[in-house]
Amino acid sequence: MNGVHDMGGMQGYGPVVAEADEPLFHGDWEKRALALTLAMGATGQWNIDLSRSARESLPSAVYLGSSYYAIWLRGLERLMRERGLADADELRDGRMRTPAALAVRVLRAADVDASLARGTPTARPALAPARFAVGTRVHTRNMHPQGHTRLPRYVRGHTGTIALVHGAHVFADAHASRARPPFLEQAQWLYTVVFAAQDLWGPQADATVQVSVDAWESYLEPAT
Amino acid sequence: MTQMQTPHDHDHDHDHSHLDDMDLRVRALETLLTRKGYVDPAALDRIVETYETRIGPHNGAAVVARSWVDDAFRRWLMQDATAAIASMGFGGRQGEHMVAVANTPETHNMVVCTLCSCYPWPVLGLPPVWYKSAPYRSKAVIDPRGVLSDFGVQLPESTQIRVWDSTAEVRYLVIPMMPAGAQGLDQQQLAALVTRDAMIGTGLAQQPPSAAGGR
């Protein structure tokens, strides 16, 4: 989806301002928003790509006007509403009105360390040989899918060079395409594709700059 | 709001009501999810404690410092960062697939996530607000020298700048150059020179106190 989350190359947001002595959390609510997001992610009712898709689907003005933990929180509420795990009234006051869903996996305190240490690896066995090798020139597809994608707009329709081959990984676009488990994984070869800044932004761009993205194989075609 | 209030007062009030609103909203959510049995409040406490105390940029600094003095480790790190970093006890969530990128006199690396806020948690902890902000996410890929300038960093015009946009589940750790005058320091002293920003690529490693003081 061509949303405001896809920010690469936008202008007019002003300088990057780092907060001096920034605290890890700005208020207790951020701590709980982080922990709730991680704990609910562990229930297996959605996956990380569906979480990203939910955040990206917030109204543009809400997305731009919210801090990142506020975006996470709104995304989490949306994921729960969509799956009938909570309704809007319940989310407003915390009072339970509908019965709890069954078969929700609960992350227990004793399992937190192991769960975080394990993470969610996305590498999978490759189902076919890699189509591209390091050094190959590739062209990124000009595509504008309605759903979730990880090919940013600023690199679409450009020519770059394969810099790294990462093996096969769960394909984010497919992974976000089904709302409930079992999710589609459709593992594909993943590459780092590097572009000259002048190819992305024009001849006036800085000749010393190169920019790369990580791109799944189906985003790419051989450069002609 | 009365007419006597200044714009600053207005912003101040607005911020407060916003924080109160978020506070209430999260409390309602935690209460509900606990009542429904979806979350274990002790697990929430453990998650927060983990990122407050155990997982943070000190982990990445230890990796970088070791890479400065241990050539075999550095080769491993550049070849298979996930395994090399795991050997020091760091890995897992948001660092499942790591790649280390080393700065040289010719090339400076910078990491961004233009689409959300992907960041190598096991080595750097949770990202700062600026990393997740629109200014950084928009500007890093079109004007990385401007970003460096926002951070007060000036590189030679001939230095190549390499920006890594983390658009999949690979996470990048910048290995800054060891500062001049740091030879002879032990790994712990070296780690103290490695800032979080140096490992994102918006900063450089700090000068050792003696070198800085001697100028």
Chai-1 contact restraints between the chains, C-beta under 6 A:
chainA,res_idxA,chainB,res_idxB,connection_type,confidence,min_distance_angstrom,max_distance_angstrom,comment,restraint_id
A,H5,B,L115,contact,1.0,0.0,6.0,A-B,restraint_1
A,D6,B,L115,contact,1.0,0.0,6.0,A-B,restraint_2
A,M7,B,T114,contact,1.0,0.0,6.0,A-B,restraint_3
A,M7,B,A134,contact,1.0,0.0,6.0,A-B,restraint_4
A,M7,B,R137,contact,1.0,0.0,6.0,A-B,restraint_5
A,M7,B,S138,contact,1.0,0.0,6.0,A-B,restraint_6
A,G8,B,T114,contact,1.0,0.0,6.0,A-B,restraint_7
A,G8,B,V141,contact,1.0,0.0,6.0,A-B,restraint_8
A,G9,B,V141,contact,1.0,0.0,6.0,A-B,restraint_9
A,G9,B,I142,contact,1.0,0.0,6.0,A-B,restraint_10
A,M10,B,S138,contact,1.0,0.0,6.0,A-B,restraint_11
A,Y13,B,A134,contact,1.0,0.0,6.0,A-B,restraint_12
A,Y13,B,P135,contact,1.0,0.0,6.0,A-B,restraint_13
A,Y13,B,S138,contact,1.0,0.0,6.0,A-B,restraint_14
A,G14,B,P135,contact,1.0,0.0,6.0,A-B,restraint_15
A,P15,B,D150,contact,1.0,0.0,6.0,A-B,restraint_16
A,V16,B,W130,contact,1.0,0.0,6.0,A-B,restraint_17
A,V16,B,P135,contact,1.0,0.0,6.0,A-B,restraint_18
A,V16,B,Y136,contact,1.0,0.0,6.0,A-B,restraint_19
A,V16,B,V147,contact,1.0,0.0,6.0,A-B,restraint_20
A,V16,B,D150,contact,1.0,0.0,6.0,A-B,restraint_21
A,A18,B,W130,contact,1.0,0.0,6.0,A-B,restraint_22
A,E22,B,P128,contact,1.0,0.0,6.0,A-B,restraint_23
A,G27,B,L19,contact,1.0,0.0,6.0,A-B,restraint_24
A,W29,B,M22,contact,1.0,0.0,6.0,A-B,restraint_25
A,W29,B,D23,contact,1.0,0.0,6.0,A-B,restraint_26
A,W29,B,V26,contact,1.0,0.0,6.0,A-B,restraint_27
A,K31,B,V48,contact,1.0,0.0,6.0,A-B,restraint_28
A,R32,B,V26,contact,1.0,0.0,6.0,A-B,restraint_29
A,R32,B,E30,contact,1.0,0.0,6.0,A-B,restraint_30
A,A33,B,V26,contact,1.0,0.0,6.0,A-B,restraint_31
A,A35,B,L44,contact,1.0,0.0,6.0,A-B,restraint_32
A,A35,B,I47,contact,1.0,0.0,6.0,A-B,restraint_33
A,A35,B,V48,contact,1.0,0.0,6.0,A-B,restraint_34
A,L38,B,I47,contact,1.0,0.0,6.0,A-B,restraint_35
A,A39,B,V39,contact,1.0,0.0,6.0,A-B,restraint_36
A,A39,B,A43,contact,1.0,0.0,6.0,A-B,restraint_37
A,A39,B,L44,contact,1.0,0.0,6.0,A-B,restraint_38
A,R52,B,C116,contact,1.0,0.0,6.0,A-B,restraint_39
A,Y68,B,S117,contact,1.0,0.0,6.0,A-B,restraint_40
A,Y68,B,K132,contact,1.0,0.0,6.0,A-B,restraint_41
A,A86,B,L32,contact,1.0,0.0,6.0,A-B,restraint_42
A,E90,B,L32,contact,1.0,0.0,6.0,A-B,restraint_43
A,D93,B,A28,contact,1.0,0.0,6.0,A-B,restraint_44
A,G94,B,A28,contact,1.0,0.0,6.0,A-B,restraint_45
A,G94,B,T31,contact,1.0,0.0,6.0,A-B,restraint_46
A,G94,B,L32,contact,1.0,0.0,6.0,A-B,restraint_47
A,M96,B,R35,contact,1.0,0.0,6.0,A-B,restraint_48
A,A100,B,K36,contact,1.0,0.0,6.0,A-B,restraint_49
A,A100,B,G37,contact,1.0,0.0,6.0,A-B,restraint_50
A,V104,B,Y38,contact,1.0,0.0,6.0,A-B,restraint_51
A,V106,B,D40,contact,1.0,0.0,6.0,A-B,restraint_52
A,L107,B,A43,contact,1.0,0.0,6.0,A-B,restraint_53
A,R108,B,D40,contact,1.0,0.0,6.0,A-B,restraint_54
A,R108,B,A43,contact,1.0,0.0,6.0,A-B,restraint_55
A,A109,B,D40,contact,1.0,0.0,6.0,A-B,restraint_56
A,A109,B,A42,contact,1.0,0.0,6.0,A-B,restraint_57
A,A109,B,A43,contact,1.0,0.0,6.0,A-B,restraint_58
A,A109,B,R46,contact,1.0,0.0,6.0,A-B,restraint_59
A,V112,B,A43,contact,1.0,0.0,6.0,A-B,restraint_60
A,V112,B,R46,contact,1.0,0.0,6.0,A-B,restraint_61
A,V112,B,I47,contact,1.0,0.0,6.0,A-B,restraint_62
A,L116,B,G92,contact,1.0,0.0,6.0,A-B,restraint_63
A,L116,B,R93,contact,1.0,0.0,6.0,A-B,restraint_64
A,A117,B,G92,contact,1.0,0.0,6.0,A-B,restraint_65
A,R118,B,G92,contact,1.0,0.0,6.0,A-B,restraint_66
A,G119,B,G92,contact,1.0,0.0,6.0,A-B,restraint_67
A,G119,B,R93,contact,1.0,0.0,6.0,A-B,restraint_68
A,G119,B,E96,contact,1.0,0.0,6.0,A-B,restraint_69
A,P121,B,E96,contact,1.0,0.0,6.0,A-B,restraint_70
A,T122,B,E169,contact,1.0,0.0,6.0,A-B,restraint_71
A,R150,B,T167,contact,1.0,0.0,6.0,A-B,restraint_72
A,P152,B,T114,contact,1.0,0.0,6.0,A-B,restraint_73
A,P152,B,L115,contact,1.0,0.0,6.0,A-B,restraint_74
A,H166,B,V170,contact,1.0,0.0,6.0,A-B,restraint_75
A,L190,B,A168,contact,1.0,0.0,6.0,A-B,restraint_76
A,W201,B,I142,contact,1.0,0.0,6.0,A-B,restraint_77
A,T208,B,Q160,contact,1.0,0.0,6.0,A-B,restraint_78
A,T208,B,I161,contact,1.0,0.0,6.0,A-B,restraint_79
A,V209,B,P144,contact,1.0,0.0,6.0,A-B,restraint_80
A,V209,B,I161,contact,1.0,0.0,6.0,A-B,restraint_81
A,Q210,B,R162,contact,1.0,0.0,6.0,A-B,restraint_82
A,V211,B,V141,contact,1.0,0.0,6.0,A-B,restraint_83
A,V211,B,V163,contact,1.0,0.0,6.0,A-B,restraint_84
A,S212,B,W164,contact,1.0,0.0,6.0,A-B,restraint_85
A,V213,B,D165,contact,1.0,0.0,6.0,A-B,restraint_86
A,V213,B,T167,contact,1.0,0.0,6.0,A-B,restraint_87
A,D214,B,T167,contact,1.0,0.0,6.0,A-B,restraint_88
A,D214,B,A168,contact,1.0,0.0,6.0,A-B,restraint_89
A,D214,B,V170,contact,1.0,0.0,6.0,A-B,restraint_90
